[in-house]
Amino acid sequence: MNHEQILGLGMDLVEIDRIQQSLDRFGDRFLEKIFHPSEIEYARTQSRPALPLAARFAAKEAASKAFGTGIGESLPWLGLEVCRRSTGEPFLRFHHAGATLAQTRGVTRSLVTLTHTRTHSAATVILIGP
Ligand SMILES: CC(C)(COP(=O)(O)OP(=O)(O)OC[C@H]1O[C@@H](n2cnc3c(N)ncnc32)[C@H](O)[C@@H]1OP(=O)(O)O)[C@@H](O)C(=O)NCCC(=O)NCCS
């Protein structure tokens, strides 16, 4: 039998306009501080890049709540990458301090789900361990 357990749950809601304002004001500096190249490339294929970026921003904050750490030294913005399967389903990859944190906490699997309206993007993250 499989005895996986939920180690953490987090959600976040982001105003797309706030991401657009950061993009307008700080451009690449904002993008490169928060997002992986794959996340930026995907956003650029979309008609409103701020929308998928807001969802990815929300996913990072949701994961930081699932860990209970907030965004910071133990889970930096680039410690997490939101990837997509060919079906469109998102999944998370942990990097750098984020990978260390996930390993230390015994996270073997994670789930992420994203949603958007015209004005907001939201994400929920579940961390799973054995
Ligand atoms: C944890 C974090 C993601 C919370 O996000 P937020 O946007 O400030 O606040 P939200 O409204 O989304 O969430 C608030 C809720 O998060 C929860 N929360 C706060 N700290 C938490 C933690 N360490 N772990 C889990 N949940 C936490 C609380 O339930 C809180 O609700 P409450 O204040 O009613 O108790 C935030 O503190 C953080 O680390 N943000 C990164 C901030 C940053 O660097 N911003 C710069 C932008 S470039």
The ligand as an SDF file (V2000), in Angstrom:
LIG
                    3D

 48 50  0  0  0  0  0  0  0  0999 V2000
    3.9740   34.3000    2.8650 C   0  0  0  0  0  0  0  0  0  0  0  0
    3.6500   35.3610    1.8090 C   0  0  0  0  0  0  0  0  0  0  0  0
    3.7040   34.7050    0.4470 C   0  0  0  0  0  0  0  0  0  0  0  0
    2.2440   35.9260    2.0940 C   0  0  0  0  0  0  0  0  0  0  0  0
    1.7750   36.6080    0.9880 O   0  0  0  0  0  0  0  0  0  0  0  0
    1.0710   38.0440    1.0430 P   0  0  0  0  0  0  0  0  0  0  0  0
    0.8200   38.4180   -0.3670 O   0  0  0  0  0  0  0  0  0  0  0  0
    1.8420   38.9440    1.9400 O   0  0  0  0  0  0  0  0  0  0  0  0
   -0.2830   37.8230    1.7770 O   0  0  0  0  0  0  0  0  0  0  0  0
   -1.5920   36.9870    1.3610 P   0  0  0  0  0  0  0  0  0  0  0  0
   -2.7570   37.8650    1.5460 O   0  0  0  0  0  0  0  0  0  0  0  0
   -1.4400   36.2790    0.0640 O   0  0  0  0  0  0  0  0  0  0  0  0
   -1.6080   35.8780    2.4670 O   0  0  0  0  0  0  0  0  0  0  0  0
   -1.8000   36.2020    3.7890 C   0  0  0  0  0  0  0  0  0  0  0  0
   -1.9660   34.9080    4.5630 C   0  0  0  0  0  0  0  0  0  0  0  0
   -0.8100   34.1040    4.3420 O   0  0  0  0  0  0  0  0  0  0  0  0
   -0.7080   33.2270    5.4640 C   0  0  0  0  0  0  0  0  0  0  0  0
    0.6980   33.2030    5.8740 N   0  0  0  0  0  0  0  0  0  0  0  0
    1.4670   34.2000    6.3600 C   0  0  0  0  0  0  0  0  0  0  0  0
    2.6960   33.7370    6.6360 N   0  0  0  0  0  0  0  0  0  0  0  0
    2.6950   32.4360    6.3000 C   0  0  0  0  0  0  0  0  0  0  0  0
    3.6540   31.4210    6.3820 C   0  0  0  0  0  0  0  0  0  0  0  0
    4.8780   31.6370    6.8340 N   0  0  0  0  0  0  0  0  0  0  0  0
    3.3090   30.1860    5.9900 N   0  0  0  0  0  0  0  0  0  0  0  0
    2.0870   29.9230    5.5370 C   0  0  0  0  0  0  0  0  0  0  0  0
    1.1230   30.8580    5.4350 N   0  0  0  0  0  0  0  0  0  0  0  0
    1.4320   32.0860    5.8180 C   0  0  0  0  0  0  0  0  0  0  0  0
   -1.5980   33.7570    6.5790 C   0  0  0  0  0  0  0  0  0  0  0  0
   -2.6880   32.8910    6.6830 O   0  0  0  0  0  0  0  0  0  0  0  0
   -2.0180   35.1100    6.0360 C   0  0  0  0  0  0  0  0  0  0  0  0
   -3.3140   35.4310    6.4090 O   0  0  0  0  0  0  0  0  0  0  0  0
   -3.5740   36.2880    7.7560 P   0  0  0  0  0  0  0  0  0  0  0  0
   -2.6720   37.4770    7.6420 O   0  0  0  0  0  0  0  0  0  0  0  0
   -5.0410   36.6180    7.7010 O   0  0  0  0  0  0  0  0  0  0  0  0
   -3.2230   35.3850    8.8890 O   0  0  0  0  0  0  0  0  0  0  0  0
    4.6040   36.5700    1.8940 C   0  0  0  0  0  0  0  0  0  0  0  0
    4.8450   36.8970    3.2390 O   0  0  0  0  0  0  0  0  0  0  0  0
    5.9070   36.4690    1.1580 C   0  0  0  0  0  0  0  0  0  0  0  0
    6.8740   35.8370    1.5340 O   0  0  0  0  0  0  0  0  0  0  0  0
    5.8990   37.2340    0.0690 N   0  0  0  0  0  0  0  0  0  0  0  0
    7.0210   37.5550   -0.6990 C   0  0  0  0  0  0  0  0  0  0  0  0
    7.0330   39.0400   -0.6310 C   0  0  0  0  0  0  0  0  0  0  0  0
    7.9840   39.7120   -1.5260 C   0  0  0  0  0  0  0  0  0  0  0  0
    9.1720   39.4820   -1.5190 O   0  0  0  0  0  0  0  0  0  0  0  0
    7.4110   40.6030   -2.3530 N   0  0  0  0  0  0  0  0  0  0  0  0
    8.1570   41.4320   -3.2230 C   0  0  0  0  0  0  0  0  0  0  0  0
    7.5500   41.4110   -4.6200 C   0  0  0  0  0  0  0  0  0  0  0  0
    8.8170   41.5580   -5.8420 S   0  0  0  0  0  0  0  0  0  0  0  0
  1  2  1  0
  2  3  1  0
  2  4  1  0
  2 36  1  0
  4  5  1  0
  5  6  1  0
  6  7  2  0
  6  8  1  0
  6  9  1  0
  9 10  1  0
 10 11  2  0
 10 12  1  0
 10 13  1  0
 13 14  1  0
 14 15  1  0
 15 16  1  0
 15 30  1  0
 16 17  1  0
 17 18  1  0
 17 28  1  0
 18 19  1  0
 18 27  1  0
 19 20  2  0
 20 21  1  0
 21 22  1  0
 21 27  2  0
 22 23  1  0
 22 24  2  0
 24 25  1  0
 25 26  2  0
 26 27  1  0
 28 29  1  0
 28 30  1  0
 30 31  1  0
 31 32  1  0
 32 33  2  0
 32 34  1  0
 32 35  1  0
 36 37  1  0
 36 38  1  0
 38 39  2  0
 38 40  1  0
 40 41  1  0
 41 42  1  0
 42 43  1  0
 43 44  2  0
 43 45  1  0
 45 46  1  0
 46 47  1  0
 47 48  1  0
M  END
$$$$
